[in-house]
Amino acid sequence: MEKAEINYVLDQLKSGDITEYHVPKQEFLAFRQVLVAREDFKHFRGIAERGGDVIYQYLEHPRS
């Protein structure tokens, strides 16, 4: 997954176009690298699943 694709998905989460996004274990490191570089990083919540996959959601209020 490319950086532009990841930012597109994160922007869709932020705008509410999608409510959650499933990231497979193989793409997690690339996805997270782009995510932590964003200013709104604290608004995203990652929910770990069994097997190493993660579901990301966007929160109205940043997590602490």
Phi and psi restraints in degrees (value plus and minus 20) as a CYANA .aco file:
   2 GLU   PHI    -108.1   -68.1
   2 GLU   PSI     140.6   180.6
   3 LYS   PHI     -78.4   -38.4
   3 LYS   PSI     -62.2   -22.2
   4 ALA   PHI     -83.2   -43.2
   4 ALA   PSI     -60.8   -20.8
   5 GLU   PHI     -83.6   -43.6
   5 GLU   PSI     -62.3   -22.3
   6 ILE   PHI     -84.5   -44.5
   6 ILE   PSI     -65.7   -25.7
   7 ASN   PHI     -82.7   -42.7
   7 ASN   PSI     -56.0   -16.0
   8 TYR   PHI     -81.8   -41.8
   8 TYR   PSI     -65.4   -25.4
   9 VAL   PHI     -83.3   -43.3
   9 VAL   PSI     -64.2   -24.2
  10 LEU   PHI     -84.7   -44.7
  10 LEU   PSI     -57.4   -17.4
  11 ASP   PHI     -86.3   -46.3
  11 ASP   PSI     -56.7   -16.7
  12 GLN   PHI     -85.0   -45.0
  12 GLN   PSI     -60.7   -20.7
  13 LEU   PHI     -81.7   -41.7
  13 LEU   PSI     -65.1   -25.1
  14 LYS   PHI     -82.6   -42.6
  14 LYS   PSI     -62.1   -22.1
  15 SER   PHI     -98.0   -58.0
  15 SER   PSI     -33.3     6.7
  16 GLY   PHI      69.7   109.7
  16 GLY   PSI     -15.4    24.6
  17 ASP   PHI     -81.5   -41.5
  17 ASP   PSI     -54.9   -14.9
  18 ILE   PHI    -148.6  -108.6
  18 ILE   PSI     130.9   170.9
  19 THR   PHI    -114.7   -74.7
  19 THR   PSI     -47.4    -7.4
  20 GLU   PHI    -174.9  -134.9
  20 GLU   PSI     139.9   179.9
  21 TYR   PHI    -157.9  -117.9
  21 TYR   PSI     110.5   150.5
  22 HIS   PHI    -111.0   -71.0
  22 HIS   PSI     103.9   143.9
  23 VAL   PHI    -132.4   -92.4
  23 VAL   PSI      96.9   136.9
  24 PRO   PHI     -86.8   -46.8
  24 PRO   PSI     134.9   174.9
  25 LYS   PHI     -71.7   -31.7
  25 LYS   PSI     -60.1   -20.1
  26 GLN   PHI     -85.4   -45.4
  26 GLN   PSI     -46.3    -6.3
  27 GLU   PHI    -123.1   -83.1
  27 GLU   PSI     -21.3    18.7
  28 PHE   PHI     -78.8   -38.8
  28 PHE   PSI     -68.8   -28.8
  29 LEU   PHI     -82.6   -42.6
  29 LEU   PSI     -63.0   -23.0
  30 ALA   PHI     -85.5   -45.5
  30 ALA   PSI     -62.5   -22.5
  31 PHE   PHI     -83.5   -43.5
  31 PHE   PSI     -66.4   -26.4
  32 ARG   PHI     -85.7   -45.7
  32 ARG   PSI     -57.4   -17.4
  33 GLN   PHI     -78.8   -38.8
  33 GLN   PSI     -61.1   -21.1
  34 VAL   PHI     -92.4   -52.4
  34 VAL   PSI     -61.1   -21.1
  35 LEU   PHI     -80.9   -40.9
  35 LEU   PSI     -67.7   -27.7
  36 VAL   PHI     -89.6   -49.6
  36 VAL   PSI     -36.4     3.6
  37 ALA   PHI    -102.0   -62.0
  37 ALA   PSI     -31.6     8.4
  38 ARG   PHI    -100.7   -60.7
  38 ARG   PSI     129.0   169.0
  39 GLU   PHI     -87.5   -47.5
  39 GLU   PSI     -51.1   -11.1
  40 ASP   PHI    -114.0   -74.0
  40 ASP   PSI       5.8    45.8
  41 PHE   PHI     -71.2   -31.2
  41 PHE   PSI     -61.9   -21.9
  42 LYS   PHI     -89.8   -49.8
  42 LYS   PSI     -30.6     9.4
  43 HIS   PHI    -104.3   -64.3
  43 HIS   PSI     -30.2     9.8
  44 PHE   PHI    -118.5   -78.5
  44 PHE   PSI     117.1   157.1
  45 ARG   PHI    -137.5   -97.5
  45 ARG   PSI     110.0   150.0
  46 GLY   PHI    -126.0   -86.0
  46 GLY   PSI     108.5   148.5
  47 ILE   PHI    -131.5   -91.5
  47 ILE   PSI      93.0   133.0
  48 ALA   PHI     -93.4   -53.4
  48 ALA   PSI     120.0   160.0
  49 GLU   PHI    -134.0   -94.0
  49 GLU   PSI     141.5   181.5
  50 ARG   PHI     -81.4   -41.4
  50 ARG   PSI     112.5   152.5
  51 GLY   PHI      81.1   121.1
  51 GLY   PSI     -26.8    13.2
  52 GLY   PHI      81.0   121.0
  52 GLY   PSI     -23.1    16.9
  53 ASP   PHI     -97.6   -57.6
  53 ASP   PSI     138.3   178.3
  54 VAL   PHI    -154.9  -114.9
  54 VAL   PSI     120.3   160.3
  55 ILE   PHI    -128.0   -88.0
  55 ILE   PSI     105.6   145.6
  56 TYR   PHI    -124.8   -84.8
  56 TYR   PSI     120.6   160.6
  57 GLN   PHI    -151.8  -111.8
  57 GLN   PSI     137.7   177.7
  58 TYR   PHI    -124.6   -84.6
  58 TYR   PSI     112.9   152.9
  59 LEU   PHI    -125.1   -85.1
  59 LEU   PSI     120.6   160.6
  60 GLU   PHI     -81.1   -41.1
  60 GLU   PSI     -64.1   -24.1
  61 HIS   PHI    -128.1   -88.1
  61 HIS   PSI     116.1   156.1
  62 PRO   PHI     -84.0   -44.0
  62 PRO   PSI     124.7   164.7
  63 ARG   PHI     -94.4   -54.4
  63 ARG   PSI     137.8   177.8
